[in-house]
Amino acid sequence: MTKVRMAKRSDLKWMHGKENLLGGPSFSLPVLEMFSMTPDFTVHVAGDSAMVLYHEGKGGKSRLLMLLGTELTELLQTGEEAARRAGTVKITLEVDPRSETIPQLESSGYQMKGDLANYFGKDRPAHYMEKILL
């Protein structure tokens, strides 16, 4: 089991430009640095894996914006804990229908809620998924 922790600057350097497993954009180093310094965002790493979450605040939702790596189970659990601390009631995400992470997201409790045409660009749809936090 790899320990999950808040990202440091050296982690952000590693993360920048990496392929986002969700199918969304990869982020530049300045954007990742901004995320890590803004209270509404959390950036976690675990071994070769990382995630970026945006929290809308008490009663709102958290959005999973970026997912990297292979060690996702503990990372997703830590994201849920961060979302609960932020007071959000669910985590949502948009994922490429061809993403190999969908089975792992589903086994972690995320449910398919719909499809979004052209979400990632022309002819690049997304599945909309969410997990209700109890």
Secondary structure as GFF3:
##gff-version 3
##sequence-region A 1 134
A	DSSP	beta_strand	5	6	.	.	.	ID=ss1
A	DSSP	alpha_helix	9	15	.	.	.	ID=ss2
A	DSSP	alpha_helix	29	37	.	.	.	ID=ss3
A	DSSP	beta_strand	41	46	.	.	.	ID=ss4
A	DSSP	beta_strand	49	55	.	.	.	ID=ss5
A	DSSP	beta_strand	61	68	.	.	.	ID=ss6
A	DSSP	alpha_helix	73	85	.	.	.	ID=ss7
A	DSSP	beta_strand	90	95	.	.	.	ID=ss8
A	DSSP	alpha_helix	102	107	.	.	.	ID=ss9
A	DSSP	beta_strand	111	116	.	.	.	ID=ss10
A	DSSP	beta_strand	126	132	.	.	.	ID=ss11
###
